[in-house]
Amino acid sequence: MVTEACKKNHVTVNGLVAKPSKEVFPTDKITFRKDQITQIITVLDIPESRLGAKLVDMYRRNDTPAEAYQHLELLKLSKEHYRKNGTGRPTKKDRRDIDEFGNEIKTDEEEEN
């Protein structure tokens, strides 16, 4: 997954496009886009050997601004507001209800004028 992102030039290290074999060092800033957020990770140290996923946070710091996460939450809420997950496309009855609702708004505005 990361190799594919590197090949598409979606990953940068210190502002330069990174290849999959790019070597990183402590204090390097890695920038990539995930879930419609531009993530910024700073490398704190390089482990001597491979380690489990739970221990990775000791070697990196997430510098992504909090506003980016708030923006993601707003996107999720706006998608859920339109139509709940798993409900599929609107039925014929739903479309009629939507059309009637739109017509009611137009007639209300005309009455006010």
Biotite code that builds the C-alpha atoms (Angstrom):
import biotite.structure as struc

atoms = struc.array([
    struc.Atom([0.000, 0.000, 0.000], chain_id="A", res_id=1, res_name="MET", atom_name="CA", element="C"),
    struc.Atom([2.764, 2.454, 0.924], chain_id="A", res_id=2, res_name="VAL", atom_name="CA", element="C"),
    struc.Atom([4.893, 1.376, -2.032], chain_id="A", res_id=3, res_name="THR", atom_name="CA", element="C"),
    struc.Atom([1.978, 2.094, -4.334], chain_id="A", res_id=4, res_name="GLU", atom_name="CA", element="C"),
    struc.Atom([1.488, 5.552, -2.780], chain_id="A", res_id=5, res_name="ALA", atom_name="CA", element="C"),
    struc.Atom([5.201, 6.303, -3.243], chain_id="A", res_id=6, res_name="CYS", atom_name="CA", element="C"),
    struc.Atom([5.049, 5.278, -6.898], chain_id="A", res_id=7, res_name="LYS", atom_name="CA", element="C"),
    struc.Atom([2.123, 7.666, -7.413], chain_id="A", res_id=8, res_name="LYS", atom_name="CA", element="C"),
    struc.Atom([4.134, 10.521, -5.796], chain_id="A", res_id=9, res_name="ASN", atom_name="CA", element="C"),
    struc.Atom([1.735, 10.791, -2.839], chain_id="A", res_id=10, res_name="HIS", atom_name="CA", element="C"),
    struc.Atom([4.469, 10.572, -0.179], chain_id="A", res_id=11, res_name="VAL", atom_name="CA", element="C"),
    struc.Atom([7.054, 13.273, 0.513], chain_id="A", res_id=12, res_name="THR", atom_name="CA", element="C"),
    struc.Atom([10.006, 13.315, 2.894], chain_id="A", res_id=13, res_name="VAL", atom_name="CA", element="C"),
    struc.Atom([11.138, 16.808, 3.901], chain_id="A", res_id=14, res_name="ASN", atom_name="CA", element="C"),
    struc.Atom([9.172, 18.270, 0.982], chain_id="A", res_id=15, res_name="GLY", atom_name="CA", element="C"),
    struc.Atom([10.735, 16.017, -1.677], chain_id="A", res_id=16, res_name="LEU", atom_name="CA", element="C"),
    struc.Atom([8.851, 13.204, -3.424], chain_id="A", res_id=17, res_name="VAL", atom_name="CA", element="C"),
    struc.Atom([9.962, 9.873, -1.947], chain_id="A", res_id=18, res_name="ALA", atom_name="CA", element="C"),
    struc.Atom([10.613, 6.592, -3.704], chain_id="A", res_id=19, res_name="LYS", atom_name="CA", element="C"),
    struc.Atom([9.765, 3.314, -1.911], chain_id="A", res_id=20, res_name="PRO", atom_name="CA", element="C"),
    struc.Atom([13.449, 2.715, -1.130], chain_id="A", res_id=21, res_name="SER", atom_name="CA", element="C"),
    struc.Atom([13.985, 6.177, 0.384], chain_id="A", res_id=22, res_name="LYS", atom_name="CA", element="C"),
    struc.Atom([15.996, 6.001, 3.593], chain_id="A", res_id=23, res_name="GLU", atom_name="CA", element="C"),
    struc.Atom([14.673, 8.122, 6.446], chain_id="A", res_id=24, res_name="VAL", atom_name="CA", element="C"),
    struc.Atom([16.582, 9.577, 9.381], chain_id="A", res_id=25, res_name="PHE", atom_name="CA", element="C"),
    struc.Atom([15.578, 11.055, 12.742], chain_id="A", res_id=26, res_name="PRO", atom_name="CA", element="C"),
    struc.Atom([13.926, 14.509, 12.468], chain_id="A", res_id=27, res_name="THR", atom_name="CA", element="C"),
    struc.Atom([12.676, 13.783, 8.901], chain_id="A", res_id=28, res_name="ASP", atom_name="CA", element="C"),
    struc.Atom([9.110, 14.920, 8.218], chain_id="A", res_id=29, res_name="LYS", atom_name="CA", element="C"),
    struc.Atom([7.029, 12.457, 6.207], chain_id="A", res_id=30, res_name="ILE", atom_name="CA", element="C"),
    struc.Atom([3.877, 13.838, 4.569], chain_id="A", res_id=31, res_name="THR", atom_name="CA", element="C"),
    struc.Atom([1.170, 11.696, 2.966], chain_id="A", res_id=32, res_name="PHE", atom_name="CA", element="C"),
    struc.Atom([-2.558, 11.821, 2.296], chain_id="A", res_id=33, res_name="ARG", atom_name="CA", element="C"),
    struc.Atom([-4.835, 9.303, 4.026], chain_id="A", res_id=34, res_name="LYS", atom_name="CA", element="C"),
    struc.Atom([-8.632, 9.465, 4.478], chain_id="A", res_id=35, res_name="ASP", atom_name="CA", element="C"),
    struc.Atom([-8.811, 12.947, 2.930], chain_id="A", res_id=36, res_name="GLN", atom_name="CA", element="C"),
    struc.Atom([-6.314, 14.291, 5.500], chain_id="A", res_id=37, res_name="ILE", atom_name="CA", element="C"),
    struc.Atom([-2.734, 15.320, 4.827], chain_id="A", res_id=38, res_name="THR", atom_name="CA", element="C"),
    struc.Atom([-0.858, 13.495, 7.587], chain_id="A", res_id=39, res_name="GLN", atom_name="CA", element="C"),
    struc.Atom([2.486, 14.832, 8.858], chain_id="A", res_id=40, res_name="ILE", atom_name="CA", element="C"),
    struc.Atom([4.708, 12.407, 10.752], chain_id="A", res_id=41, res_name="ILE", atom_name="CA", element="C"),
    struc.Atom([8.093, 13.261, 12.290], chain_id="A", res_id=42, res_name="THR", atom_name="CA", element="C"),
    struc.Atom([10.634, 10.458, 12.707], chain_id="A", res_id=43, res_name="VAL", atom_name="CA", element="C"),
    struc.Atom([12.031, 10.579, 16.247], chain_id="A", res_id=44, res_name="LEU", atom_name="CA", element="C"),
    struc.Atom([14.409, 7.619, 16.078], chain_id="A", res_id=45, res_name="ASP", atom_name="CA", element="C"),
    struc.Atom([15.108, 4.503, 14.022], chain_id="A", res_id=46, res_name="ILE", atom_name="CA", element="C"),
    struc.Atom([14.636, 1.138, 15.802], chain_id="A", res_id=47, res_name="PRO", atom_name="CA", element="C"),
    struc.Atom([17.519, -1.323, 15.658], chain_id="A", res_id=48, res_name="GLU", atom_name="CA", element="C"),
    struc.Atom([15.278, -4.176, 14.511], chain_id="A", res_id=49, res_name="SER", atom_name="CA", element="C"),
    struc.Atom([11.693, -4.809, 13.469], chain_id="A", res_id=50, res_name="ARG", atom_name="CA", element="C"),
    struc.Atom([9.057, -4.287, 16.120], chain_id="A", res_id=51, res_name="LEU", atom_name="CA", element="C"),
    struc.Atom([5.344, -4.641, 16.705], chain_id="A", res_id=52, res_name="GLY", atom_name="CA", element="C"),
    struc.Atom([2.760, -2.057, 15.704], chain_id="A", res_id=53, res_name="ALA", atom_name="CA", element="C"),
    struc.Atom([2.098, -1.089, 19.335], chain_id="A", res_id=54, res_name="LYS", atom_name="CA", element="C"),
    struc.Atom([5.694, 0.097, 19.768], chain_id="A", res_id=55, res_name="LEU", atom_name="CA", element="C"),
    struc.Atom([5.894, 2.213, 16.605], chain_id="A", res_id=56, res_name="VAL", atom_name="CA", element="C"),
    struc.Atom([4.556, 5.318, 18.394], chain_id="A", res_id=57, res_name="ASP", atom_name="CA", element="C"),
    struc.Atom([7.779, 5.489, 20.427], chain_id="A", res_id=58, res_name="MET", atom_name="CA", element="C"),
    struc.Atom([9.691, 6.230, 17.225], chain_id="A", res_id=59, res_name="TYR", atom_name="CA", element="C"),
    struc.Atom([7.371, 8.752, 15.565], chain_id="A", res_id=60, res_name="ARG", atom_name="CA", element="C"),
    struc.Atom([5.344, 11.854, 16.381], chain_id="A", res_id=61, res_name="ARG", atom_name="CA", element="C"),
    struc.Atom([2.116, 12.826, 14.656], chain_id="A", res_id=62, res_name="ASN", atom_name="CA", element="C"),
    struc.Atom([2.282, 16.542, 13.764], chain_id="A", res_id=63, res_name="ASP", atom_name="CA", element="C"),
    struc.Atom([-0.996, 16.620, 11.830], chain_id="A", res_id=64, res_name="THR", atom_name="CA", element="C"),
    struc.Atom([-2.975, 19.751, 12.814], chain_id="A", res_id=65, res_name="PRO", atom_name="CA", element="C"),
    struc.Atom([-6.130, 19.194, 14.890], chain_id="A", res_id=66, res_name="ALA", atom_name="CA", element="C"),
    struc.Atom([-8.164, 21.167, 12.320], chain_id="A", res_id=67, res_name="GLU", atom_name="CA", element="C"),
    struc.Atom([-7.568, 18.388, 9.790], chain_id="A", res_id=68, res_name="ALA", atom_name="CA", element="C"),
    struc.Atom([-9.243, 15.835, 12.074], chain_id="A", res_id=69, res_name="TYR", atom_name="CA", element="C"),
    struc.Atom([-12.145, 18.209, 12.739], chain_id="A", res_id=70, res_name="GLN", atom_name="CA", element="C"),
    struc.Atom([-12.572, 18.627, 8.979], chain_id="A", res_id=71, res_name="HIS", atom_name="CA", element="C"),
    struc.Atom([-12.709, 14.837, 8.589], chain_id="A", res_id=72, res_name="LEU", atom_name="CA", element="C"),
    struc.Atom([-15.413, 14.578, 11.276], chain_id="A", res_id=73, res_name="GLU", atom_name="CA", element="C"),
    struc.Atom([-17.470, 17.223, 9.469], chain_id="A", res_id=74, res_name="LEU", atom_name="CA", element="C"),
    struc.Atom([-17.143, 15.293, 6.209], chain_id="A", res_id=75, res_name="LEU", atom_name="CA", element="C"),
    struc.Atom([-18.332, 12.093, 7.898], chain_id="A", res_id=76, res_name="LYS", atom_name="CA", element="C"),
    struc.Atom([-21.295, 13.848, 9.489], chain_id="A", res_id=77, res_name="LEU", atom_name="CA", element="C"),
    struc.Atom([-22.320, 15.492, 6.219], chain_id="A", res_id=78, res_name="SER", atom_name="CA", element="C"),
    struc.Atom([-22.271, 12.143, 4.415], chain_id="A", res_id=79, res_name="LYS", atom_name="CA", element="C"),
    struc.Atom([-24.371, 10.506, 7.142], chain_id="A", res_id=80, res_name="GLU", atom_name="CA", element="C"),
    struc.Atom([-26.832, 13.394, 7.134], chain_id="A", res_id=81, res_name="HIS", atom_name="CA", element="C"),
    struc.Atom([-27.596, 12.909, 3.452], chain_id="A", res_id=82, res_name="TYR", atom_name="CA", element="C"),
    struc.Atom([-28.258, 9.171, 3.647], chain_id="A", res_id=83, res_name="ARG", atom_name="CA", element="C"),
    struc.Atom([-27.445, 6.579, 6.303], chain_id="A", res_id=84, res_name="LYS", atom_name="CA", element="C"),
    struc.Atom([-24.908, 3.886, 5.448], chain_id="A", res_id=85, res_name="ASN", atom_name="CA", element="C"),
    struc.Atom([-26.403, 0.723, 4.022], chain_id="A", res_id=86, res_name="GLY", atom_name="CA", element="C"),
    struc.Atom([-29.736, 2.224, 2.957], chain_id="A", res_id=87, res_name="THR", atom_name="CA", element="C"),
    struc.Atom([-28.850, 2.242, -0.732], chain_id="A", res_id=88, res_name="GLY", atom_name="CA", element="C"),
    struc.Atom([-30.356, 4.539, -3.311], chain_id="A", res_id=89, res_name="ARG", atom_name="CA", element="C"),
    struc.Atom([-33.687, 6.281, -2.685], chain_id="A", res_id=90, res_name="PRO", atom_name="CA", element="C"),
    struc.Atom([-36.834, 4.344, -3.473], chain_id="A", res_id=91, res_name="THR", atom_name="CA", element="C"),
    struc.Atom([-39.542, 5.700, -5.737], chain_id="A", res_id=92, res_name="LYS", atom_name="CA", element="C"),
    struc.Atom([-41.521, 6.752, -2.658], chain_id="A", res_id=93, res_name="LYS", atom_name="CA", element="C"),
    struc.Atom([-38.471, 8.531, -1.215], chain_id="A", res_id=94, res_name="ASP", atom_name="CA", element="C"),
    struc.Atom([-37.977, 10.440, -4.464], chain_id="A", res_id=95, res_name="ARG", atom_name="CA", element="C"),
    struc.Atom([-41.643, 11.500, -4.493], chain_id="A", res_id=96, res_name="ARG", atom_name="CA", element="C"),
    struc.Atom([-41.356, 12.670, -0.880], chain_id="A", res_id=97, res_name="ASP", atom_name="CA", element="C"),
    struc.Atom([-38.244, 14.666, -1.730], chain_id="A", res_id=98, res_name="ILE", atom_name="CA", element="C"),
    struc.Atom([-39.979, 16.254, -4.733], chain_id="A", res_id=99, res_name="ASP", atom_name="CA", element="C"),
    struc.Atom([-43.043, 17.116, -2.621], chain_id="A", res_id=100, res_name="GLU", atom_name="CA", element="C"),
    struc.Atom([-40.828, 18.644, 0.048], chain_id="A", res_id=101, res_name="PHE", atom_name="CA", element="C"),
    struc.Atom([-39.125, 20.807, -2.577], chain_id="A", res_id=102, res_name="GLY", atom_name="CA", element="C"),
    struc.Atom([-42.515, 21.916, -3.952], chain_id="A", res_id=103, res_name="ASN", atom_name="CA", element="C"),
    struc.Atom([-43.742, 22.822, -0.444], chain_id="A", res_id=104, res_name="GLU", atom_name="CA", element="C"),
    struc.Atom([-40.754, 25.103, 0.053], chain_id="A", res_id=105, res_name="ILE", atom_name="CA", element="C"),
    struc.Atom([-41.405, 26.847, -3.271], chain_id="A", res_id=106, res_name="LYS", atom_name="CA", element="C"),
    struc.Atom([-45.075, 27.426, -2.492], chain_id="A", res_id=107, res_name="THR", atom_name="CA", element="C"),
    struc.Atom([-44.251, 28.780, 0.975], chain_id="A", res_id=108, res_name="ASP", atom_name="CA", element="C"),
    struc.Atom([-41.815, 31.287, -0.547], chain_id="A", res_id=109, res_name="GLU", atom_name="CA", element="C"),
    struc.Atom([-44.406, 32.345, -3.158], chain_id="A", res_id=110, res_name="GLU", atom_name="CA", element="C"),
    struc.Atom([-47.022, 32.922, -0.443], chain_id="A", res_id=111, res_name="GLU", atom_name="CA", element="C"),
    struc.Atom([-44.641, 35.185, 1.502], chain_id="A", res_id=112, res_name="GLU", atom_name="CA", element="C"),
    struc.Atom([-44.032, 37.367, -1.574], chain_id="A", res_id=113, res_name="ASN", atom_name="CA", element="C"),
])
